[in-house]
Amino acid sequence: MKEEEIKKEEQGIKKIEEEDIEEEIEEEEKEKIMEEIEKEIKEGIEVEEKER
């Protein structure tokens, strides 16, 4: 392969890796948000039960 083709291929691989990392970070953030929502819902249910 020519040097240019190798560089383009390496850049493509690097870009894919960066996109994968970004997706992973987004997934982790979504999970944290979902856990926080679940926690708040659970706390809300506990408060309602105590008020009864």
N, C-alpha and C positions, 0 to 999 in steps of 0.2 A: 504494500500500500504506500501511497505517497504520504509525505509528511502532513500535507493539508488534510487529507482524508482522515488520518489518525487523529489530528487535533480536533476536527469536527466531531468525530466519533466520541472522543474523550469528553468534549463539551456536552454532547447529547447525554452521555451517561451521567455526567455530573449534574446536569439539569434534572434528569429523572430522579436521581438520588435526593436532590434538594426538594423536589416536589413531594417525594415520599416522606421526607422528614416533616415538611409542612403539614401534610395530611395527618401524620402521626400526632403532631402537636395539637391540631384541631380536634382530633378524636379524644385526646387526653383532656382538653378543655371542655368538650361536650360532656365527658364522663363526670368531671368535677362539678359541672353545673347540674347535671342530673342528680348526683349524690346530694348536692346542696338542696335541691328542690324536694327530694325524697325526705331529707332530714327535716325541712321546714314543714312538710305535710305531716310527718309523724309527730312533730312537736305540737302542731295545731290540733291533731286528733287527741293527743294526751291532755292538752289544755281543755278541750271540750269535755272530755270524760271527767276531769276533775271538777268542772263547773256543774256537772249534773248532780 
